Amino acid sequence: MSDAYLITGSSPLHGEVAVSGATKNSALKLLAGALLAPGTTTINRIANIADMRWFGEVLERLGVRVDWEPGVVGVTVPEELGYEAPYELVSRMRASTAVLGPLLARMGRAKVALPGGDFLGPRPIDHHLRGLELMGADIKVAHGFVEASCSKLKGARLSHIDYPSHGATETLMMAATLAEGRTIIENASREPEICDLAEMLTKMGAKIEGAGTSTIEVEGVDALQPTTYDVMPDRLEAATFLFAAATTGGEVTVRDMRPDHLDLVLETLVEAGQDIDVGETSVRIRSDGRAHHVDISTLPYPGFPTDLQPMAMVMLTLADGTSIITENVYDARFFHVDELARMGANVRVERHYCVVRGVRELTGAEVRASDVSAGAALVIAGLAARGRTQVSDIIHIDRRYEHFEQKLTSLGATIERIDARVPA
């Protein structure tokens, strides 16, 4: 927790940067899906991030052997799994609840601590639990744990989801792969990471239709087989570098990505006056470092991602006018506003939206990352600011970004990781 970034700003970015695999938002769920099949499943293109290491500990507590190599994780799943994911591990990250569906489907029993992770406002798992109940599970919540049991999950029409929850869709889709009969998930999340999980499960022998649409149908099978799979590129990391270039100026090519996963983000950057060239697996952005004002509303995919709202806000703090950002996903996604104000930003919060009045420059300051996306946004602010910026609590940034400072340095940024306990 003592690590920080020390940044000297006001330098445009230039060069090429490669995107890692979507480890935080996809690969963790792929590893949870591996629990559905005894044997060794191998996931390639894995980033070495904090969340992956923590999730590995969760799997090991369940009796899984986890083998680590650069860019590769192999998980060997036994015939008999443990069923309890303890609080001291689950409290670190919400993704740990992803084991609930696979454990219930495989073993008929699961005991999982209620989740922790970033504080972004209430994010209950009611939809997960209600869906499992509709599939025949007995659910009890007591003393900070979810305890679930069943003799055999049954296919069901799950029409109770009033919001396209990413986590609920993953949990119920995994559980349904081994259920008896057909399960229909209505108002399902359409995010690319859902398609990634469905593709891997299908490769394991699952029968899934409709992934990427609002209705997913799963025909249960008797058993799945282990597989080898390459995780999709991290669309959020790719967009982070695009916003960094848009905010600081210069010319950057982001490669090894899926531009079609960022259609609305790219449209927003163009509307903000950025020069964008889209290739098959890359995007080149050219910027003079000052955006036009634009209004942004976060929505579930294919809307503008809430995880990119803080980065977009930093770009707009230096834009040539007034922008409105409306946050429709999380109740508490504006903690970074006070930190940006320390750097000279003019942002006013009004309930679930922000009024961002562009200023001519930001100035360096000591700021603190409150979550993954806020931390990355503050780094971008530091890169654009005059003088030096120190971003503390960068353990949050480490939860998604692999070699973040090295990649930025390769683009010409002046950034180093320091021990915040030692005076700079």
N, C-alpha and C positions, 0 to 999 in steps of 0.2 A: 504493500500500500504506500510505501515511501517513494516509489518511482514517480518522476515527473518528466515532462518535455520542456526543454528550454529552446525557444524559437526566436530567431532574429528575422523580422519580416521585411516587406516591401520589395521582394524579388519575384519577378514573373517566373512561371514554371515552363520548362521546355523539355521535350524528349518523349520517350515511350515508356509505358509501364504495363506490366502483365497482371491480370486479375487472378486471384486464387480461387479455389473451389468454394462453393457456398457452404462452408462448414457449420457456422452457427445456425443458419436458418434452414438448412436442408440435411447435411450429413449427420447431424445428431439424430434426426428422425429416421434416417436410413439405418443407423446402428440400432435404434429401437426396433425397427422392422426386422432386423436380422434375428431378433429373439424368437421370431415365429418359426424358425427352421433350425433344428439341431444340425451341427456341423460348422464349418468355417466359411464365413462370408467376408469378402475383402472389399473395402471401399477405397478407391483411388482418388487422387487430387485433393487430399485432405490438408487443410491448413493447420499449422501448429499453434492453436489458440487456447486460451485458458478454458473456455467452455468445453472444448473437446477433451482436455485432460480431466476436468471434473466429471464429465459424463462417463469417461472411462472408469472412474472410481465407482460410479453407480453400477455399471455393468459388472465390474469385478465383485462387488458386494452381492450380486445376484448369482455368482458362481461362474461367470463368463471369463474366459481367458482373453485378454486384450494384448495383441502384439503390435508394437509401434515400429514403423520404419519411416524415413523421410517421405512425406506425401502419401503414405499408405497406412491404413489401419486394418488389421485382421481380427475378427472376433470369432472365437470358437465357442459355440453355444452347446451346453450339455443337454442330454435328454431330460434331466430333472433340474429345473431352475429354482433358485430361491425366489421368494415372493415379496420381500420387504425392501423398499427403498427408503432409507432412514433420513431423518430430518437434517442431520448435519451435512448431508450431501445435497439433498433436494433443495434446501433453503438457499443454496448458492445460485440456482438457476431454474427458471420455470420449465425449461425443456425436459427436465427430469420426469415430469408427469407423463411424457410420451411412452414410458414403459407400462403404463396402466393397461392400455388396450391389449398389447401383445401378451402380457402376463396372464390376463384374464382369459384370453383366447386359448393360450397354450396350456396353462396350468389350472385354470378354473379358480384362481385365487390371486389376490394382489393386496398389498398394504403399502400405500405410498403417502409420504408426508405431503401436506399441502405446500404449494410451491412458494419459492422466493424469486430472486432476480431483481431486475431494474424496478425502481418505484415510479411507475407511470400512471398511478391511479388504480382503481379497482379493476381486476381482471379475473373474475371468478371462473371456476371450471364447471359451473352448473350444467352447461350444454353437454360437456363430456359425460357427466354422471347420469343425466337424464336419458341420454341416448343409450348408454349401457344398460340402464334399467329397462328401457323399452325392448332391449335385446335379451332380457331375462336375467340380468344380474341383480343380486341383492347388494345394495349399497348402504354403508353406514359411514357417517362422518363424525368422529369424536376424538378429542384430545389432540387435535392437529393432524390427524391421519384420515385418509380415505381407505376404508376396508371394503373390498368387493369380492364376491364369490358367485359361482354358478356351477351347475352340472355341465351345461353346454349352452353356449350362446345361440340364440335363434335370430334368423333374419327378420327385419322389421322395416316399416316405412318410418323414417326419422324426419318428421316435419316440424319438430319443436324448435329448431334453431332460428331465432329471429334476427340474428346477425351472422354474417358469413365468417365464423370463427375459424382461423387457421388451425389452432390447436385442437379444437373439437373435431374438425374434419379429419385431421390426421389420426386422432385416437380412434374414432369410429370406423374409419376406413380400414385401419390395421386390424381392429377387433373383428370386423365383418369378414375378413379373408378366410377365417377358419370357422365361421358361424354356420349353422345349419340353415340352408335356404338363401334367399335373396334379400339383401339390404339395400334400401334406397335412401340416400342422404340428400335431403332437400335444402336449398339455400346454402350449399357448400361453398367453401372458399375456392376461389379460382386462381390463386397465386401459382406462379411457376413451380415453386417448391412442392406444391401438392402433386403436380404432374411428375416431378422428379421421383417422389416417393411411390406414386402409382406405377411408374415405369419400372422401378426396381422390384416392387412386389409382383408385378406381372412377369418379370424375368424369373422370379422365384416360383412361378406357377399359379399366382392368383388370377382371378377373373374379374377385371375391373373395367367398367365403361364410363365415359363421361368426365374423366378427370380434366380439369381446366374449364368446365362448365358449372353451372349452379346446381346440377343434379348428377350425382355419382351413384352408379349401381354396381353392387358387388355380389357376385354369386359365390357363396362359400365353397371351399374345397376341403378335402380330408387332411391334406398335409402340404407344406411348402418345402422347397429345397434351397440350400444355401447357394450363393451366387457371387460373382465378381462384378462390380459396378463402378462407373466413373461419375462422381457428383457433378452437378451443373455448375457453371461459373457463378460467382457471387455478384449479383446485379447491384447490390447496395454498395459494395466496395467499388465497383466500376463507376457508379454515379458519384461517389465521394470524390474520386479523382477529377471527374468532369466539373463538379462544383468548385473544387479547389482551383482548377484552371480558370474557370469563369470569374472567380473572385479575385485572383491575383494577377490575371493576365498571362499572355504568352501563348504557346502552342503545344498541346499535349495529345498524344495518341494513346488511347486505352485499348489494349488488345486482349485476346483470349476471353472475349465476353460474348453475350447474346444481346445485340442491340434491340431485338424485338421484345425483350423483357422490360425495356425502358421507353416504350413509345411515348407515353405522356410526359415523362421527364425530359426527353429530347425535344418534344414540342414546346415545353415550357422554356427550355434553354434558348431555343430559336426565338420564341416570343420575347425573351429578355435581351435579344440582340446579339446572341453568340453565333459564330459561324461554325456550323456542324457539317462534317462529312461522315456519312455512315457507310461502313463496309460490311462484309458478311459476318466477320467476327471482331470488328474493331470500330471505334469511333474516334475521329480527330476533331478537336475543338480548338478554335482560334479566338482569342479574346483580347480586348484592350484593357480589361480589368474593371470596366464600369458597365454594369448591366442597366437595361431599361426596367422601369417598375412593372411588375406583373402581380396579379392576384392569384393565390393558390388555395385550394381546398383539399385537405387530405381525405381520402376515401379508400375502402378496400380495393384490392386489385380488380380491374385494371385502372383504378384511380391513382392519384398521386400518393406515393407511399408515406405513411406517417414517419417511418424511420429516416426519411430524407428531408423532412420538414426543417430540422435545425440547420442543415447545410444550406438549404434554399434561403433560410432567413439570413444567414451570414452574407450570402451574395447580395441580398436585397438591402442590407444595412448600408451598403455602399452604392446603391442604385441611384439613378437620377430622378427620383420622385417618390411618391408614397404608394406602398403596396399593402394589401390586406392578406393575411394568412389566417385561414379558418381551420381549426383542428377538430375533426369530426370523429377521431378514433379513440384517443386516450385523453382522460381528464386532466392529467398532470404532465403535459409534455412541454411546459414553458419554463422549467427551472433554469435553462440556459440564458433566459432573457436578462436576469439580473447580472450574470457574468458578462454578457455582451455590453451591458450598460457601463460596467467598469472599464470597458475598452472604448467608450465614447459612442456606442450605438444609441439610436433614438427609437426605442420600441415601447409601445404602450399595450398592455394586456387588458382586454375587455372580455371577461368570461372565457369563451372558447375560441376567441380570435385575437389577433395581434395587428396593430397598426404600425407599420415599419416605414419610418421616414428616412430616406437615404441621406447619409452624411458624406463629406468629402474624404475623410480618412478615419481609421481606427488607430488607437495608440496602444502599445503594449502594456500589459498588466498581469498580476498574478490572479489566475482564475482556477476553478475546480470543475472537473468533469463529474456530472451527476448520473450519467448513464452512457451507454455505448455511443449513441448517435450524437448526444450533446458534446461528448468528449471530442469526437472527430470534427464537429462543427467548430469548437473552440480552437482546435489546431489550425483549421483553415483560416479562422479569424486572425490568429497569430501570424500566419504566413503573409496575410495582407496588411497587417498593422505596421505602423511606424514604431521602431524600437524593439525591445525584447518582451516576450510573453512567456510566462511559466504556467503550464497546464498541469495541475496535480491530480491525483487519484486516477492515473491512466490505466490502472488495472481494468477499468471499464472498457477502455479502447482495446486492450489486449483480448477482450472477450470475442471480438470479431476480426480484427485486423492482424495479419501476419506480416512481420517485417515492415511495419508502417513507416517508421522513421527512415529505414533504408530505402524504401521505394520513393519517398518524398525527396530524400537527399539525391537520388539518381536523377530527379527532375530539376535539380538546382536549388532546392530548399535548404535553408540553414536551420537544422533541427537536430537535437541530441537528447538522448535519455540520460537523466541525472538522478542522483539520490537527493530528494527534496530536503533531507535532514542536514545536508551539507550546504552552507551558504554558497550561492553562485558567484 
